[in-house]
Each structure stands twice: as C-alpha cells, then as structure tokens.
Amino acid sequence: MRLAHAAMALGMGVSGLAVSADVLAHPHGWIDLSARVMTDDQGVASGLYQTWRMDPFYSLVVFEELQQVEGASLEQGLDQLGKEIRDNLSSEHYLTEVSINGEQQALGEVSEYTAMERDGRLVFMFILPLETPQSLTDSTLTYQVFDPTYYIEVVHEADDNQPTDEALILEGELSCELSILPANPDPELVMQAALLDKGESGESGLGRYFAETGSVDCTGR
C-alpha cells in the first residue's frame, strides 16, 4: 500500500496486509506526538526523536490485519510495518519541518526506528537527524509535524487540552524555554476542512495551518 494522501495509510502494507480504504477514509484520524530534541554537551542539535501514537480505531484495524497474516508473528509483522512506514515517509520528509532562527533545516534519512504495540495503540518511534548538526546556543529551534493534505491530524500529547511534560523534551545541558504553540487557522480554512467528505483530503498545504509548533528557545531572553 502506498502512502495514501501522505498520511493515514502510512505505508501500512505488509505481505498479505490490505487495510480497506473505506475503513481508513476518514479525515479526522489523528496521531499523538511527542518529540525529544537531541543535543550534545556543547549544545549542538543533532535531530528529533519522535514518538507517534496512532489513534485507537486505526490501531485496532492494523493489529487485526497483522494477526491475519499467515506464517508471521505480530512482532514480525510490526518489524515489517516499521520499515514500510519509514520508507514511505522518507519521500514526504517524514511530515516534519525544522527551522533554526527561522531558517529551514535540511533533514537526513531515518535509520533508527521501531513500530510496536503499546496499550492497544500502534506506536512508531524514530530518530530524524538534521542533515547538518547545528548549535542551539543563543538560538531558537522550531518544528512542525503535519500531513500537508490534512487527511490526518497530528497533535502533541496532551491532558485536559494542555500539552504534557513529555510532549516536548530537550536532551542536553542547555537551559532553554520549551513551548508548544497551538494552531490558529483562519475560520475559512476551518470551514474548508469541515466540509471535506469522507475519504477526501484537502489541497496540499492545508495541514500546515492546523499544525502545532514546538519551540526550543535558547536565546535567554
């Protein structure tokens, strides 16, 4: 299965696995996101360690299909699944944009990743490296993770509509202000998204306006 609309299918095809498009065709599925910005002792950022928790309904569908694949254990199926996700997201820049001081950063290829079942949810974890590590001393790093067509929504882990402490973490010795800024889409864009029929996705670029922004401000202001 190819990466349908850059999001909801997430390359979930494994040998013998074919999740019905009708089951997947709802534009309001979601991913719960947590991100760990990785820096060394000198404050040089090397990448983002991301954890994606797929929504419960989609997870259930995938696990049921994986369990029906003959001759393969669930663990083997998840291993293959992780590779499919990684390979398909690669062509979409892993649905991630990272900027430092407003300058968008080139991203490297993901080589460390895993897919697993956790509390009934499908979880995909991966390290997304910066192509060139950058110092965050006196700098601000921001990132967004979104499906350009808004076929799926990506939101940070939250409790009572407030991001959890684990939603954004900074590894390393720098003292920085961490924040997750909510999206503030134009009402017309909200209406456009609400009018999408089952199975439809928005025009490419729509998802950006609904994306939260993670910020690591190390400027000391």
N, C-alpha and C positions, 0 to 999 in steps of 0.2 A: 504494500500500500504506500503510495507516495505521500508526501507531506501535504495533506489536503488543506487548502486555504492557509497555508503557512502555520497551522496551529493545531486544531483539535485532534487530527489523526496522529500527529507527532511521529509519523513513521512507524505506526504500531503493527506493521506487517511482519510476521514471522512465518516460517514454513507451516502452511496449513491454517494460518490465522487470517480470518477475513471478517472484521467487525462491520456490521451492516451500516451503510451510510445513513439510513433513516434513523438508526439509534444515535449516531454521532451528530446528526444535523440539528443542533440547537445552538444559537449564537450566544447563549449566556452560560455556557460551561466556564469553569474557572480553574486557575492554578493558584495555590497559596505559596508565596515566595518568601524565602529568607536568603540573605546574602551576607557573606563574610569577606570584607576587603582585606586582602593579604598584603602585609608589608613586612620588611625585614627590620633589623635593629637600627638601620640608618634611615628608616622611613621611606624606603623605596617600594612602591606598589608593584606587585607582580601579576595580580589578577583578582578575579572574583570567584569565590567558592559559593556556588548557588545550590539551593535545595528547592525543588519544585514538588509540591504535593498536589496530585490531580484530584479533581472533585470526586466525591464518593460514588456517584452514579457511573461516571465514566470508568473509574477504577474497577467497579464491580463487573462491568461489561468486559473489560480487558481480562480480568482474572478468570472469569468464566470461560472465555475463549481460549486462554492459555491452557487451562486444565483439560480442554478437549483435544489438544494436540497430542496425537498418539506417539508413543515412544520417547517422550520428553518430560522431564520433571518440571515443576513450577520454577525451580531455581534455574534450570537450563533455559527455560522459556524467557525468564527475566533477563538472563545474560544476553540472549539474542535481541531481546527487546531494547535493552540499553544501547546496543550497537546501532540498531535501526534508528532510534531517536537521535543519537549523536550524529550519525551520517546525514540524516535528513535536515537536522537543524543547522548543520555546517553551512549549507548553501543559503541559509537565511540569517547568518551571523549570530546564530543562537538566540535570536529575537532580542538581542541586547545591544544597547548603545552606551558607551562610556566616554565621558569628557573630563578633562583636567583643565581648570581655568578657562572653561568654555571651548576648548579645542578637542574635537572628537578624536578618540584614540583608535588606532588600528588594533584589531584583535587577532590573537593567534588561534591555532587549532586545538581542540579539546582532545587530550589523550587519556585523562584520568576521569572516569565516570562510572556510575553504577545505577542499576534500577533494582528496586526492592519493594516488598510489601511491608507496610508498617501501619498497624491499627486499621486494617481494611482499606488503606489508601495506597495507590501506586505512587512511589516516590522516585524521582530521578535526581541524582546528585552529580555535580560535575565541577571541575575547575576550569574556568575560562581565563586563559592567560592574556595579558596585554602583549602585543607583538614586541613592544619595547618597554621594559620596566621604567617607571617614572617616579621621581622623588615627589612626595606629598608635603614636604617641608614648606610652610608658608603658601600652600596651595589648597585648592578645593576640587575634590573629585565628585562627580555626579554620574548617576546611571539611571537608565530606564529599561525595563523589560516589558515588551508588548508584542502582541500579534498585530502586524500592520493592518490587516483587514477586520480586526475586532471580532473575529469568529470565536475567540476565547478571550476571557478577561484574566489579567494577571494582577493579583493584589498581594501585598505583603501580609505575612502572618499577623493576625490581629485578635484582640479580645475586647469585646464591647466597642467595636469600631475604632479601637486605638491600637496602633502597632505594638507588638510585644517587644520585650527587650531583646529577644533572639532574632527579630526580623532583620536587623542590621547590626553587625558587629565589626569592629576594627581590630585586626590582629596586629600586634607590634607595639612599639614603645611610644609612638606619637600621642600627644594629647590633642584630640580633635573633637569638634562638636558634631554629633550624629543626628540626622533628622530624616524623616520621610514625609515628603510634601505631597498632599493629596492632589489629584487631578482637578481641574476646574474648566471642563469643556463648555463651549458655547451652547446655550439652550437649543439652537437649531441643530447642532451635531447630536445632542442627546435625543432629540426627536427623530433624527435620521436613523440613529441606531435602534430606537424603539420600534420603528416601522419595518425593520428587516423581518422578512418572513422566515419560517422555519427552514433551515438549510441554507439561507442566504448569508453572505458576508458582505461587509461594507467595502467601499473602494479602498485601494491600497493607501495607507497613510491615516485612515480613520482611527486606528487603535492608538496612535501616538497621543491623541488629545484626551484619552481616557487613562493614560499611564501615570502611575505614581512616580515620583522622583526621589531616589535615595541620594543623600548628600553627606559627604565627609569633609567638613570644613576645618582645615588645619592652619588657618591664617592667624588665629589667635586674636581676632577682632573682638 
